[in-house]
Amino acid sequence: MLSLARQREVLRASPSFRLLFGSTLISGLGTWIAVVALVIDIKDRTGSAVWVSALLVADFLPGVVIGLGLGPLVDRLSRKRPEGHRRICSRALVGGAA
């Protein structure tokens, strides 16, 4: 684990990494705020803890199922060409959404 001073040094030394880190931090914060807002909205609309629980399970479960199902497949793929795989998956998702 890097010390806090070393982490600050890395952020100062690399502007590209600083932008990546900052954008990832802001994106994660936005996602967290959206989940909190949804929980509050569902609680206000239904008054039911069961529906709030259903929302949280619906948010969490796909990641677990996809992770367990596709994890072994991803481990078998070549790590030398991940960009190509990312592009293929991205195109498939965009094509499926259209």
C-alpha positions, 0 to 999 in steps of 0.5 A: 500500500502506498503511503499518502505522501506517495499517492499525492506525489503520483497525482502531482507528477502525472496530469493525465492520471490526475484527470483520470483519477478525478473523473473516476472519483466524480463518476463514483460520487454521482453513482452513489448519489443516484443510488441514495436518491433512488432509495429515498424516492422509493421509500417516499413513494411506497413507504415500504422497506421491502421495495427499498430492499428490492431496489438494492437487490436489483442494483447489486444482483446483475453485477454479481451474476455477470461477474460470476458468469463471465469472470472465468471467460475473461480470465481465459482471454488474451491479456495482450489485446484487451482493447480489441475485446473492449471495442467488440463488446462496446459495439455489441452493446451499442448495436443491441441498444439500437 
